Amino acid sequence: MLGSDGRAKKSLGQNFLINDRVIERIVAEGLPADNSFPLVEIGPGPGALTRELIKRNQPLWVVELDREKVAILEREFAAENIVILNMDALKLNLAELWGEQKGWLIGNLPYYITNPLLRHFLAQKDSLFGLTVMVQKEVADRMLARPGGKEYGLLSIVVQLAAEPRKLFEVPATAFYPRPKVKSAVVKLSLRPYPGLEIEEEVLIKVAKAAFAQRRKTLLNTLSAGLDLSKGDVANVLRLAGIEQNRRAEELSILDYQKICQTLQNFGLIGGT
């Protein structure tokens, strides 16, 4: 139940979960049975999911930007063994919370900053076993997309490089207050090294970002423009990598991009090891 100071703020993209069955399902399906590791919740709002997480009896941090919601959390959970942080989640350093341990992140991510938040925490994979996040269904589809479809893009590559993503279930708008105008989904990301990856992730992401910058154009054009290389150099790289130059970004797998990166590195056309 929300009081007057628990109202959702449109400016912060707040839509609060109010369906107990959905909340219980997120925790039951989204978290490992083991509760010995630390846990951090992003965007708890007035604490509906937090109440369920506390039942697991494990080290828990919650991160909330809205000071009014922090006051609600502090009142309700004063007797509980949790740490409430009033801060921007994009500035959160997990290693500063629990040192060299690995933990799990869970949260209902504000739709307007979902991508930056995902990238921020996937970059801290040394501190995480995984993430369980509520996101817009469209974003969930992009996270899981395979090469060849319109949903497949840079976000697909960034997520799949770091984790094995699995969509657990979709959540109707009626489970939130206020009701969002979009569908939502819960996605579980189990972090792991990408099979067969032999180069730095950042190098591959740099090349994929260039390729997707103008996704309607061919790789010859997008890589030339995005990497500031001559079309002759790019054509030669693609030929040696075994990739046709008239293909488009969404047609290539992660290992296809690796071939391009390795060839670029062999000719000293891009940094990395």
DOSE-337234 format. One record per residue: x, y, z of N, C-alpha, C in turn; residue number from 1. Coordinates in Angstrom, 3 decimals. Layout:
<sites>
(site (X; Y; Z); (X; Y; Z); (X; Y; Z); NUM)
...
</sites>
This chain:
<sites>
(site (0.852; -1.188; 0.000); (0.000; 0.000; 0.000); (0.885; 1.234; 0.000); 1)
(site (0.527; 2.231; -0.819); (1.339; 3.434; -0.941); (0.673; 4.594; -0.237); 2)
(site (1.455; 5.299; 0.559); (0.976; 6.520; 1.171); (1.250; 7.703; 0.269); 3)
(site (0.946; 8.908; 0.767); (1.125; 10.109; -0.062); (2.581; 10.319; -0.438); 4)
(site (3.519; 9.933; 0.435); (4.933; 10.103; 0.123); (5.484; 8.915; -0.657); 5)
(site (4.620; 7.945; -0.960); (5.048; 6.794; -1.728); (4.574; 6.830; -3.172); 6)
(site (4.139; 7.999; -3.604); (3.654; 8.126; -4.973); (4.785; 7.956; -5.977); 7)
(site (4.444; 7.358; -7.099); (5.433; 7.163; -8.157); (5.750; 8.498; -8.821); 8)
(site (7.013; 8.688; -9.141); (7.462; 9.918; -9.795); (7.755; 9.632; -11.262); 9)
(site (7.020; 10.291; -12.125); (7.179; 10.093; -13.565); (8.581; 10.460; -14.026); 10)
(site (9.162; 11.492; -13.399); (10.488; 11.961; -13.802); (11.571; 10.914; -13.571); 11)
(site (11.320; 9.970; -12.648); (12.275; 8.907; -12.346); (11.863; 7.575; -12.965); 12)
(site (10.828; 7.614; -13.793); (10.392; 6.398; -14.463); (9.883; 5.339; -13.499); 13)
(site (9.225; 5.768; -12.424); (8.815; 4.835; -11.382); (7.484; 4.153; -11.697); 14)
(site (7.495; 2.832; -11.704); (6.300; 2.000; -11.774); (6.515; 0.887; -10.763); 15)
(site (5.711; 0.869; -9.702); (5.968; -0.035; -8.592); (5.183; -1.345; -8.725); 16)
(site (5.857; -2.461; -8.458); (5.200; -3.761; -8.443); (4.254; -3.843; -7.250); 17)
(site (3.019; -4.260; -7.503); (2.050; -4.360; -6.409); (1.393; -5.744; -6.357); 18)
(site (1.803; -6.638; -7.236); (1.220; -7.975; -7.296); (2.101; -8.958; -6.524); 19)
(site (1.588; -9.451; -5.402); (2.385; -10.317; -4.534); (2.811; -11.614; -5.229); 20)
(site (1.951; -12.173; -6.065); (2.294; -13.426; -6.743); (3.462; -13.227; -7.707); 21)
(site (3.459; -12.095; -8.389); (4.564; -11.786; -9.303); (5.855; -11.614; -8.516); 22)
(site (5.775; -10.906; -7.404); (6.953; -10.662; -6.570); (7.533; -11.981; -6.058); 23)
(site (6.673; -12.850; -5.565); (7.130; -14.152; -5.061); (7.765; -14.978; -6.176); 24)
(site (7.197; -14.875; -7.368); (7.722; -15.650; -8.492); (9.094; -15.135; -8.930); 25)
(site (9.278; -13.831; -8.904); (10.577; -13.249; -9.268); (11.675; -13.808; -8.376); 26)
(site (11.414; -13.834; -7.074); (12.410; -14.323; -6.117); (12.595; -15.829; -6.242); 27)
(site (11.501; -16.570; -6.378); (11.586; -18.032; -6.435); (12.299; -18.520; -7.695); 28)
(site (12.011; -17.888; -8.834); (12.587; -18.345; -10.092); (13.848; -17.584; -10.489); 29)
(site (13.987; -16.381; -9.961); (15.075; -15.527; -10.419); (16.358; -15.608; -9.625); 30)
(site (16.307; -16.208; -8.431); (17.497; -16.290; -7.586); (17.878; -17.738; -7.301); 31)
(site (19.175; -18.022; -7.201); (19.616; -19.369; -6.821); (19.114; -19.728; -5.423); 32)
(site (18.967; -21.013; -5.160); (18.503; -21.456; -3.845); (19.502; -21.085; -2.749); 33)
(site (20.781; -21.095; -3.085); (21.841; -20.737; -2.141); (21.676; -19.276; -1.723); 34)
(site (21.659; -19.025; -0.433); (21.505; -17.643; 0.039); (22.734; -17.154; 0.806); 35)
(site (23.876; -17.764; 0.546); (25.085; -17.405; 1.296); (25.812; -16.193; 0.709); 36)
(site (25.450; -15.803; -0.510); (26.144; -14.700; -1.175); (25.409; -13.372; -0.931); 37)
(site (26.107; -12.239; -1.110); (25.452; -10.945; -0.947); (24.489; -10.640; -2.100); 38)
(site (23.508; -9.794; -1.814); (22.451; -9.474; -2.759); (22.241; -7.961; -2.762); 39)
(site (22.052; -7.389; -3.958); (21.761; -5.966; -4.050); (20.502; -5.780; -4.887); 40)
(site (19.583; -4.959; -4.382); (18.356; -4.639; -5.112); (18.450; -3.221; -5.634); 41)
(site (18.160; -3.057; -6.922); (18.181; -1.743; -7.553); (16.753; -1.219; -7.686); 42)
(site (16.520; 0.008; -7.245); (15.219; 0.646; -7.388); (14.102; -0.016; -6.607); 43)
(site (14.226; -0.158; -5.290); (13.201; -0.846; -4.502); (11.901; -0.063; -4.344); 44)
(site (11.943; 1.270; -4.585); (10.741; 2.068; -4.364); (10.296; 1.945; -2.918); 45)
(site (9.005; 1.722; -2.680); (8.534; 1.604; -1.295); (8.785; 0.237; -0.665); 46)
(site (9.412; -0.700; -1.383); (9.900; -1.911; -0.739); (9.093; -3.182; -0.901); 47)
(site (8.248; -3.291; -1.905); (7.441; -4.508; -2.078); (8.314; -5.731; -2.329); 48)
(site (9.278; -5.630; -3.237); (10.187; -6.745; -3.499); (11.161; -6.942; -2.336); 49)
(site (11.559; -5.850; -1.719); (12.480; -5.909; -0.581); (11.930; -6.803; 0.527); 50)
(site (10.627; -6.693; 0.795); (10.008; -7.512; 1.852); (10.184; -9.002; 1.580); 51)
(site (10.094; -9.381; 0.315); (10.254; -10.782; -0.053); (11.716; -11.204; 0.020); 52)
(site (12.616; -10.307; -0.361); (14.048; -10.618; -0.334); (14.554; -10.811; 1.086); 53)
(site (14.018; -10.049; 2.018); (14.449; -10.154; 3.418); (14.203; -11.554; 3.967); 54)
(site (13.189; -12.227; 3.471); (12.863; -13.571; 3.943); (13.981; -14.567; 3.652); 55)
(site (14.848; -14.243; 2.696); (15.945; -15.153; 2.339); (17.071; -15.125; 3.371); 56)
(site (17.065; -14.121; 4.213); (18.052; -14.031; 5.292); (19.485; -14.083; 4.773); 57)
(site (19.784; -13.175; 3.834); (21.139; -13.075; 3.318); (21.556; -11.612; 3.306); 58)
(site (22.861; -11.332; 3.221); (23.314; -9.937; 3.203); (22.626; -9.170; 2.073); 59)
(site (21.988; -8.041; 2.401); (21.178; -7.318; 1.423); (21.453; -5.816; 1.459); 60)
(site (21.725; -5.282; 0.274); (21.823; -3.841; 0.075); (20.691; -3.431; -0.863); 61)
(site (20.093; -2.263; -0.624); (19.105; -1.725; -1.563); (19.556; -0.331; -1.974); 62)
(site (19.387; -0.016; -3.250); (19.876; 1.247; -3.806); (18.706; 2.014; -4.392); 63)
(site (18.413; 3.167; -3.823); (17.256; 3.967; -4.240); (17.661; 5.441; -4.374); 64)
(site (17.347; 6.022; -5.520); (17.697; 7.422; -5.785); (16.730; 8.402; -5.123); 65)
(site (15.467; 8.044; -5.039); (14.412; 8.934; -4.535); (14.470; 9.008; -3.006); 66)
(site (14.779; 10.182; -2.498); (14.932; 10.358; -1.056); (13.642; 10.046; -0.295); 67)
(site (12.492; 10.361; -0.870); (11.224; 10.078; -0.194); (11.002; 8.577; -0.037); 68)
(site (11.394; 7.822; -1.050); (11.252; 6.363; -0.950); (12.256; 5.797; 0.053); 69)
(site (13.436; 6.404; 0.134); (14.432; 5.977; 1.119); (13.881; 6.151; 2.534); 70)
(site (13.165; 7.253; 2.775); (12.577; 7.484; 4.097); (11.565; 6.391; 4.438); 71)
(site (10.781; 5.959; 3.442); (9.822; 4.867; 3.662); (10.561; 3.583; 4.024); 72)
(site (11.618; 3.283; 3.258); (12.396; 2.074; 3.501); (13.039; 2.090; 4.882); 73)
(site (13.568; 3.244; 5.267); (14.230; 3.357; 6.574); (13.243; 3.141; 7.712); 74)
(site (12.019; 3.631; 7.551); (11.005; 3.434; 8.592); (10.584; 1.968; 8.680); 75)
(site (10.301; 1.373; 7.526); (9.757; 0.011; 7.541); (10.792; -1.037; 7.912); 76)
(site (12.028; -0.831; 7.464); (13.036; -1.881; 7.637); (14.103; -1.521; 8.673); 77)
(site (13.759; -0.642; 9.584); (14.721; -0.193; 10.600); (15.259; -1.353; 11.431); 78)
(site (14.420; -2.346; 11.663); (14.833; -3.471; 12.520); (15.478; -4.596; 11.723); 79)
(site (15.543; -4.450; 10.412); (16.090; -5.513; 9.567); (17.581; -5.302; 9.310); 80)
(site (18.260; -6.378; 9.017); (19.699; -6.315; 8.772); (19.966; -6.067; 7.284); 81)
(site (19.633; -4.846; 6.841); (19.899; -4.470; 5.453); (20.560; -3.093; 5.433); 82)
(site (21.212; -2.798; 4.310); (21.846; -1.488; 4.123); (21.088; -0.742; 3.034); 83)
(site (20.624; 0.449; 3.347); (19.861; 1.262; 2.400); (20.750; 2.397; 1.899); 84)
(site (20.956; 2.441; 0.594); (21.824; 3.451; -0.017); (21.003; 4.421; -0.848); 85)
(site (21.087; 5.696; -0.512); (20.401; 6.746; -1.273); (21.389; 7.295; -2.312); 86)
(site (21.365; 6.708; -3.513); (22.327; 7.095; -4.524); (21.861; 6.677; -5.915); 87)
(site (22.551; 7.165; -6.908); (22.323; 6.796; -8.295); (22.976; 5.438; -8.551); 88)
(site (22.203; 4.466; -9.007); (22.741; 3.121; -9.237); (23.844; 3.113; -10.281); 89)
(site (23.861; 4.101; -11.165); (24.906; 4.174; -12.184); (26.270; 4.523; -11.592); 90)
(site (26.270; 4.916; -10.320); (27.527; 5.233; -9.642); (27.925; 4.161; -8.637); 91)
(site (27.167; 3.076; -8.617); (27.415; 2.025; -7.631); (28.577; 1.133; -8.045); 92)
(site (29.529; 0.959; -7.148); (30.662; 0.060; -7.348); (30.461; -1.136; -6.424); 93)
(site (30.163; -2.289; -7.008); (29.840; -3.463; -6.201); (31.018; -3.946; -5.366); 94)
(site (32.226; -3.809; -5.880); (33.407; -4.237; -5.130); (33.554; -3.436; -3.841); 95)
(site (33.054; -2.196; -3.838); (33.111; -1.384; -2.628); (32.077; -1.840; -1.601); 96)
(site (31.044; -2.556; -2.052); (30.039; -3.070; -1.122); (30.509; -4.336; -0.436); 97)
(site (31.012; -5.291; -1.225); (31.329; -6.599; -0.643); (32.710; -7.136; -1.006); 98)
(site (33.615; -6.251; -1.390); (35.003; -6.642; -1.587); (35.188; -7.644; -2.713); 99)
(site (35.926; -8.713; -2.445); (36.252; -9.693; -3.480); (35.192; -10.782; -3.631); 100)
(site (34.130; -10.699; -2.851); (33.058; -11.679; -2.990); (32.313; -11.473; -4.310); 101)
(site (31.524; -12.466; -4.685); (30.587; -12.324; -5.794); (29.171; -12.391; -5.236); 102)
(site (28.281; -11.600; -5.820); (26.898; -11.573; -5.368); (25.928; -11.630; -6.529); 103)
(site (24.705; -11.216; -6.256); (23.645; -11.230; -7.278); (22.908; -9.904; -7.233); 104)
(site (22.529; -9.413; -8.403); (21.777; -8.163; -8.503); (20.355; -8.472; -8.944); 105)
(site (19.400; -7.771; -8.342); (17.998; -7.958; -8.698); (17.319; -6.592; -8.699); 106)
(site (16.349; -6.410; -9.576); (15.656; -5.135; -9.547); (14.697; -4.916; -10.704); 107)
(site (13.798; -3.986; -10.484); (12.875; -3.510; -11.503); (13.514; -2.259; -12.085); 108)
(site (14.190; -2.394; -13.232); (14.989; -1.298; -13.769); (14.116; -0.240; -14.425); 109)
(site (14.350; 1.037; -14.094); (13.605; 2.110; -14.773); (13.824; 2.016; -16.282); 110)
(site (12.740; 2.046; -17.042); (12.837; 1.802; -18.474); (13.720; 2.809; -19.198); 111)
(site (13.743; 4.047; -18.701); (14.468; 5.085; -19.435); (15.988; 4.981; -19.290); 112)
(site (16.470; 4.186; -18.337); (17.924; 4.010; -18.204); (18.305; 2.529; -18.129); 113)
(site (17.471; 1.665; -18.691); (17.745; 0.226; -18.636); (19.087; -0.127; -19.273); 114)
(site (19.322; 0.344; -20.493); (20.561; -0.012; -21.194); (21.808; 0.438; -20.450); 115)
(site (21.878; 1.712; -20.010); (23.063; 2.132; -19.249); (23.270; 1.324; -17.967); 116)
(site (22.178; 0.993; -17.282); (22.306; 0.202; -16.054); (22.830; -1.202; -16.343); 117)
(site (22.303; -1.830; -17.377); (22.775; -3.168; -17.733); (24.265; -3.151; -18.055); 118)
(site (24.686; -2.182; -18.845); (26.104; -2.113; -19.225); (26.975; -1.812; -18.011); 119)
(site (26.468; -0.948; -17.126); (27.234; -0.579; -15.927); (27.510; -1.808; -15.060); 120)
(site (26.514; -2.658; -14.886); (26.692; -3.810; -14.001); (27.328; -5.007; -14.710); 121)
(site (27.079; -5.168; -15.991); (27.772; -6.241; -16.717); (29.277; -5.971; -16.770); 122)
(site (29.654; -4.701; -16.733); (31.075; -4.340; -16.705); (31.714; -4.715; -15.368); 123)
(site (30.880; -4.998; -14.348); (31.382; -5.390; -13.027); (31.168; -6.895; -12.795); 124)
(site (31.326; -7.673; -13.850); (31.035; -9.099; -13.769); (31.920; -9.842; -12.775); 125)
(site (33.081; -9.286; -12.451); (33.939; -9.937; -11.468); (33.326; -9.922; -10.069); 126)
(site (32.288; -9.088; -9.882); (31.622; -8.977; -8.582); (30.267; -9.661; -8.557); 127)
(site (29.882; -10.321; -9.654); (28.539; -10.873; -9.758); (28.523; -12.322; -10.263); 128)
(site (27.602; -13.098; -9.722); (27.261; -14.390; -10.291); (26.205; -14.208; -11.379); 129)
(site (25.334; -13.201; -11.176); (24.275; -12.991; -12.143); (23.376; -11.830; -11.773); 130)
(site (22.391; -11.585; -12.646); (21.431; -10.512; -12.469); (20.038; -11.048; -12.795); 131)
(site (19.046; -10.588; -12.047); (17.656; -10.862; -12.363); (16.950; -9.522; -12.442); 132)
(site (16.482; -9.169; -13.646); (15.973; -7.813; -13.850); (14.608; -7.822; -14.526); 133)
(site (13.775; -6.878; -14.099); (12.515; -6.612; -14.770); (12.777; -5.490; -15.757); 134)
(site (12.457; -5.737; -17.025); (12.691; -4.744; -18.066); (11.481; -4.700; -18.999); 135)
(site (11.470; -3.715; -19.864); (10.442; -3.645; -20.901); (10.556; -4.899; -21.780); 136)
(site (9.421; -5.483; -22.157); (9.440; -6.719; -22.943); (10.269; -6.558; -24.214); 137)
(site (10.168; -5.415; -24.842); (10.927; -5.155; -26.063); (12.427; -5.251; -25.803); 138)
(site (12.862; -4.753; -24.658); (14.276; -4.826; -24.284); (14.665; -6.278; -23.997); 139)
(site (13.793; -7.010; -23.322); (14.055; -8.426; -23.047); (14.244; -9.198; -24.352); 140)
(site (13.400; -8.915; -25.327); (13.513; -9.593; -26.621); (14.842; -9.279; -27.295); 141)
(site (15.300; -8.041; -27.159); (16.579; -7.653; -27.750); (17.738; -8.312; -27.021); 142)
(site (17.620; -8.476; -25.723); (18.680; -9.106; -24.945); (18.888; -10.555; -25.373); 143)
(site (17.796; -11.242; -25.742); (17.859; -12.661; -26.081); (17.955; -12.927; -27.577); 144)
(site (17.866; -11.890; -28.397); (17.773; -12.064; -29.850); (19.003; -12.731; -30.447); 145)
(site (18.765; -13.498; -31.505); (19.834; -14.166; -32.244); (20.047; -13.459; -33.583); 146)
(site (21.186; -13.678; -34.203); (21.465; -13.012; -35.486); (20.382; -13.276; -36.532); 147)
(site (20.112; -12.238; -37.328); (19.180; -12.388; -38.434); (17.858; -11.687; -38.250); 148)
(site (17.496; -11.314; -37.039); (16.217; -10.650; -36.783); (16.380; -9.178; -36.485); 149)
(site (15.278; -8.448; -36.548); (15.346; -7.004; -36.320); (15.636; -6.666; -34.857); 150)
(site (15.341; -7.597; -33.937); (15.600; -7.329; -32.519); (17.089; -7.436; -32.183); 151)
(site (17.833; -8.160; -32.998); (19.252; -8.397; -32.731); (20.052; -7.122; -32.978); 152)
(site (20.831; -6.737; -31.963); (21.601; -5.507; -32.082); (22.736; -5.463; -31.085); 153)
(site (23.247; -4.274; -30.847); (24.388; -4.117; -29.961); (24.075; -4.605; -28.544); 154)
(site (22.859; -4.337; -28.051); (22.500; -4.798; -26.712); (22.542; -6.320; -26.638); 155)
(site (22.083; -7.000; -27.675); (22.134; -8.471; -27.718); (23.565; -8.946; -27.530); 156)
(site (24.482; -8.312; -28.234); (25.889; -8.717; -28.187); (26.500; -8.420; -26.824); 157)
(site (26.248; -7.236; -26.286); (26.797; -6.855; -24.982); (26.329; -7.825; -23.901); 158)
(site (25.039; -8.144; -23.894); (24.484; -9.048; -22.884); (25.006; -10.469; -23.063); 159)
(site (24.964; -10.976; -24.296); (25.326; -12.373; -24.534); (26.826; -12.630; -24.434); 160)
(site (27.638; -11.599; -24.607); (29.069; -11.749; -24.359); (29.335; -12.085; -22.901); 161)
(site (28.564; -11.471; -22.012); (28.828; -11.606; -20.582); (27.999; -12.678; -19.892); 162)
(site (26.833; -13.010; -20.467); (25.905; -13.860; -19.723); (25.081; -14.754; -20.633); 163)
(site (24.501; -15.767; -20.012); (23.503; -16.610; -20.667); (22.143; -16.072; -20.225); 164)
(site (21.434; -15.353; -21.111); (20.161; -14.755; -20.698); (18.983; -15.715; -20.883); 165)
(site (18.022; -15.647; -19.972); (16.820; -16.473; -20.085); (15.624; -15.658; -19.621); 166)
(site (14.620; -15.569; -20.478); (13.395; -14.863; -20.082); (12.555; -15.794; -19.227); 167)
(site (12.295; -15.392; -17.991); (11.554; -16.236; -17.065); (10.056; -16.175; -17.319); 168)
(site (9.519; -14.964; -17.401); (8.093; -14.795; -17.667); (7.797; -13.323; -17.960); 169)
(site (6.644; -13.100; -18.568); (6.188; -11.743; -18.836); (5.274; -11.283; -17.703); 170)
(site (5.204; -9.962; -17.520); (4.434; -9.393; -16.421); (3.425; -8.389; -16.977); 171)
(site (2.143; -8.561; -16.660); (1.131; -7.643; -17.194); (1.197; -6.265; -16.546); 172)
(site (0.678; -5.286; -17.239); (0.679; -3.906; -16.727); (-0.094; -3.792; -15.426); 173)
(site (-1.074; -4.686; -15.224); (-1.893; -4.637; -14.009); (-1.108; -4.976; -12.747); 174)
(site (0.109; -5.483; -12.900); (0.928; -5.830; -11.731); (1.654; -4.615; -11.179); 175)
(site (1.496; -3.452; -11.842); (2.222; -2.240; -11.448); (1.277; -1.110; -11.061); 176)
(site (1.824; -0.182; -10.274); (1.158; 1.089; -10.035); (2.189; 2.208; -10.164); 177)
(site (1.920; 3.221; -11.007); (0.839; 3.251; -11.997); (1.104; 2.235; -13.111); 178)
(site (0.072; 1.918; -13.883); (0.225; 0.933; -14.943); (1.060; 1.508; -16.084); 179)
(site (2.124; 0.824; -16.476); (2.921; 1.300; -17.611); (2.170; 1.052; -18.917); 180)
(site (2.599; 1.748; -19.960); (1.955; 1.595; -21.262); (2.625; 0.487; -22.094); 181)
(site (3.635; -0.153; -21.523); (4.358; -1.201; -22.234); (4.319; -2.489; -21.419); 182)
(site (4.560; -3.606; -22.097); (4.643; -4.891; -21.417); (6.020; -5.047; -20.781); 183)
(site (6.094; -5.859; -19.748); (7.355; -6.085; -19.043); (7.701; -7.566; -19.041); 184)
(site (8.956; -7.857; -18.731); (9.405; -9.244; -18.637); (10.531; -9.345; -17.628); 185)
(site (10.636; -10.506; -16.998); (11.718; -10.770; -16.047); (12.763; -11.631; -16.754); 186)
(site (14.001; -11.161; -16.723); (15.103; -11.860; -17.389); (16.176; -12.217; -16.361); 187)
(site (16.647; -13.451; -16.434); (17.727; -13.913; -15.559); (19.003; -14.029; -16.384); 188)
(site (20.053; -13.366; -15.925); (21.344; -13.374; -16.613); (22.364; -14.106; -15.749); 189)
(site (22.762; -15.279; -16.195); (23.797; -16.038; -15.482); (25.139; -15.736; -16.134); 190)
(site (26.025; -15.085; -15.398); (27.287; -14.641; -15.976); (28.234; -15.809; -16.210); 191)
(site (28.951; -15.737; -17.342); (29.924; -16.770; -17.694); (30.805; -16.227; -18.819); 192)
(site (32.019; -16.794; -18.994); (32.846; -16.405; -20.137); (32.164; -16.869; -21.420); 193)
(site (32.237; -16.066; -22.481); (31.595; -16.464; -23.730); (32.381; -17.616; -24.366); 194)
(site (31.708; -18.702; -24.739); (32.407; -19.865; -25.325); (33.166; -19.503; -26.602); 195)
(site (34.464; -19.789; -26.604); (35.265; -19.564; -27.804); (35.788; -18.154; -27.987); 196)
(site (35.532; -17.274; -27.018); (36.009; -15.892; -27.158); (37.497; -15.820; -26.859); 197)
(site (38.255; -15.258; -27.797); (39.714; -15.209; -27.658); (40.256; -13.784; -27.690); 198)
(site (39.367; -12.797; -27.695); (39.800; -11.399; -27.725); (39.117; -10.637; -26.599); 199)
(site (39.556; -9.410; -26.389); (38.941; -8.579; -25.358); (37.516; -8.209; -25.761); 200)
(site (36.610; -8.293; -24.799); (35.211; -7.957; -25.078); (35.069; -6.531; -25.596); 201)
(site (35.844; -5.604; -25.026); (35.705; -4.202; -25.415); (36.073; -3.973; -26.873); 202)
(site (37.021; -4.755; -27.376); (37.397; -4.632; -28.790); (36.233; -5.083; -29.667); 203)
(site (35.635; -6.212; -29.314); (34.518; -6.717; -30.095); (33.333; -5.757; -30.045); 204)
(site (33.061; -5.206; -28.867); (31.942; -4.263; -28.729); (32.195; -3.005; -29.556); 205)
(site (33.433; -2.551; -29.599); (33.766; -1.373; -30.404); (33.459; -1.612; -31.882); 206)
(site (33.824; -2.783; -32.382); (33.587; -3.103; -33.794); (32.087; -3.291; -34.048); 207)
(site (31.403; -3.991; -33.145); (29.962; -4.188; -33.315); (29.212; -2.860; -33.252); 208)
(site (29.643; -1.978; -32.369); (29.005; -0.661; -32.272); (29.136; 0.103; -33.577); 209)
(site (30.310; 0.029; -34.192); (30.510; 0.680; -35.491); (29.602; 0.052; -36.545); 210)
(site (29.486; -1.265; -36.518); (28.674; -1.971; -37.518); (27.200; -1.623; -37.402); 211)
(site (26.710; -1.474; -36.163); (25.292; -1.204; -35.949); (24.937; 0.277; -35.994); 212)
(site (25.918; 1.144; -36.128); (25.647; 2.582; -36.126); (24.702; 2.984; -37.256); 213)
(site (24.813; 2.296; -38.386); (23.919; 2.534; -39.521); (23.496; 1.166; -40.047); 214)
(site (22.586; 0.533; -39.337); (22.327; -0.881; -39.567); (21.713; -1.190; -40.931); 215)
(site (21.210; -0.198; -41.639); (20.659; -0.443; -42.976); (21.757; -0.513; -44.037); 216)
(site (22.941; -0.068; -43.681); (24.039; -0.073; -44.643); (24.862; -1.354; -44.512); 217)
(site (25.676; -1.614; -45.496); (26.499; -2.826; -45.494); (27.686; -2.671; -44.557); 218)
(site (28.286; -3.792; -44.196); (29.458; -3.764; -43.321); (30.595; -2.953; -43.922); 219)
(site (30.761; -3.015; -45.231); (31.825; -2.246; -45.879); (31.698; -0.772; -45.535); 220)
(site (30.485; -0.250; -45.582); (30.264; 1.171; -45.311); (30.293; 1.499; -43.823); 221)
(site (29.635; 0.676; -43.012); (29.539; 1.009; -41.594); (30.883; 0.884; -40.879); 222)
(site (31.647; -0.160; -41.188); (32.943; -0.325; -40.522); (33.946; 0.713; -40.995); 223)
(site (33.857; 1.074; -42.245); (34.750; 2.120; -42.762); (34.495; 3.433; -42.042); 224)
(site (33.217; 3.801; -41.921); (32.867; 5.063; -41.264); (33.092; 5.002; -39.756); 225)
(site (32.656; 3.900; -39.144); (32.714; 3.810; -37.688); (34.098; 3.620; -37.124); 226)
(site (35.003; 2.994; -37.886); (36.368; 2.742; -37.408); (37.388; 3.668; -38.059); 227)
(site (36.887; 4.587; -38.885); (37.743; 5.552; -39.574); (38.829; 4.850; -40.394); 228)
(site (38.383; 3.900; -41.223); (39.290; 3.154; -42.084); (38.877; 3.334; -43.543); 229)
(site (39.802; 3.127; -44.437); (39.458; 3.206; -45.858); (38.613; 1.994; -46.243); 230)
(site (37.786; 2.161; -47.253); (36.967; 1.042; -47.705); (37.840; -0.083; -48.258); 231)
(site (38.988; 0.282; -48.788); (39.904; -0.747; -49.281); (40.408; -1.622; -48.158); 232)
(site (40.783; -0.983; -47.044); (41.246; -1.758; -45.888); (40.138; -2.649; -45.334); 233)
(site (38.943; -2.092; -45.230); (37.822; -2.851; -44.692); (37.476; -4.031; -45.605); 234)
(site (37.473; -3.787; -46.904); (37.176; -4.860; -47.859); (38.187; -5.988; -47.735); 235)
(site (39.440; -5.639; -47.547); (40.495; -6.648; -47.404); (40.328; -7.430; -46.100); 236)
(site (39.998; -6.722; -45.026); (39.783; -7.366; -43.731); (38.620; -8.344; -43.803); 237)
(site (37.512; -7.913; -44.375); (36.336; -8.774; -44.476); (36.621; -10.006; -45.333); 238)
(site (37.349; -9.812; -46.405); (37.687; -10.939; -47.277); (38.517; -11.978; -46.519); 239)
(site (39.530; -11.509; -45.813); (40.391; -12.429; -45.071); (39.676; -13.076; -43.888); 240)
(site (38.674; -12.373; -43.342); (37.895; -12.928; -42.232); (36.807; -13.881; -42.719); 241)
(site (36.635; -13.955; -44.035); (35.617; -14.846; -44.585); (34.214; -14.304; -44.466); 242)
(site (34.078; -12.967; -44.415); (32.774; -12.313; -44.282); (32.486; -11.501; -45.545); 243)
(site (31.346; -11.726; -46.175); (31.000; -10.967; -47.372); (30.766; -9.506; -47.026); 244)
(site (31.323; -8.595; -47.839); (31.286; -7.175; -47.506); (29.903; -6.548; -47.647); 245)
(site (28.986; -7.221; -48.346); (27.644; -6.654; -48.498); (26.662; -7.148; -47.437); 246)
(site (27.162; -7.907; -46.455); (26.307; -8.327; -45.352); (26.075; -7.152; -44.414); 247)
(site (25.050; -7.289; -43.559); (24.713; -6.218; -42.618); (24.966; -6.672; -41.183); 248)
(site (25.038; -5.703; -40.298); (25.444; -5.967; -38.915); (24.619; -7.051; -38.237); 249)
(site (23.296; -7.038; -38.451); (22.431; -7.968; -37.732); (22.550; -9.405; -38.212); 250)
(site (23.302; -9.647; -39.266); (23.469; -11.001; -39.789); (24.650; -11.738; -39.168); 251)
(site (25.483; -11.028; -38.407); (26.726; -11.623; -37.901); (26.595; -12.087; -36.448); 252)
(site (27.151; -13.255; -36.177); (27.204; -13.765; -34.811); (28.373; -13.118; -34.069); 253)
(site (28.439; -13.381; -32.778); (29.548; -12.869; -31.974); (30.881; -13.416; -32.493); 254)
(site (30.912; -14.683; -32.853); (32.165; -15.258; -33.358); (32.516; -14.733; -34.749); 255)
(site (31.520; -14.311; -35.534); (31.808; -13.622; -36.798); (32.520; -12.304; -36.522); 256)
(site (32.014; -11.570; -35.526); (32.662; -10.306; -35.162); (34.073; -10.544; -34.642); 257)
(site (34.249; -11.665; -33.946); (35.596; -11.980; -33.469); (36.561; -12.156; -34.637); 258)
(site (36.133; -12.821; -35.695); (36.985; -13.002; -36.862); (37.408; -11.656; -37.452); 259)
(site (36.458; -10.731; -37.522); (36.770; -9.395; -38.038); (37.774; -8.701; -37.124); 260)
(site (37.538; -8.783; -35.811); (38.436; -8.129; -34.845); (39.849; -8.707; -34.933); 261)
(site (39.955; -10.007; -35.018); (41.273; -10.640; -35.083); (42.020; -10.222; -36.347); 262)
(site (41.302; -10.101; -37.451); (41.947; -9.681; -38.695); (42.359; -8.212; -38.607); 263)
(site (41.511; -7.391; -38.038); (41.865; -5.982; -37.829); (43.120; -5.868; -36.974); 264)
(site (43.215; -6.675; -35.927); (44.376; -6.643; -35.040); (45.630; -7.150; -35.745); 265)
(site (45.460; -8.156; -36.578); (46.618; -8.691; -37.316); (47.254; -7.634; -38.209); 266)
(site (46.444; -6.712; -38.696); (46.955; -5.641; -39.571); (47.229; -4.351; -38.793); 267)
(site (47.085; -4.400; -37.469); (47.344; -3.222; -36.656); (46.328; -2.116; -36.866); 268)
(site (45.099; -2.480; -37.260); (44.078; -1.471; -37.558); (43.172; -1.177; -36.374); 269)
(site (43.350; -1.923; -35.283); (42.572; -1.675; -34.069); (43.395; -2.147; -32.883); 270)
(site (43.178; -1.519; -31.728); (43.948; -1.869; -30.545); (43.451; -3.141; -29.897); 271)
(site (44.075; -3.519; -28.805); (43.678; -4.712; -28.045); (44.725; -5.804; -28.188); 272)
(site (44.463; -6.906; -27.473); (45.395; -8.018; -27.480); (44.798; -9.218; -28.189); 273)
</sites>
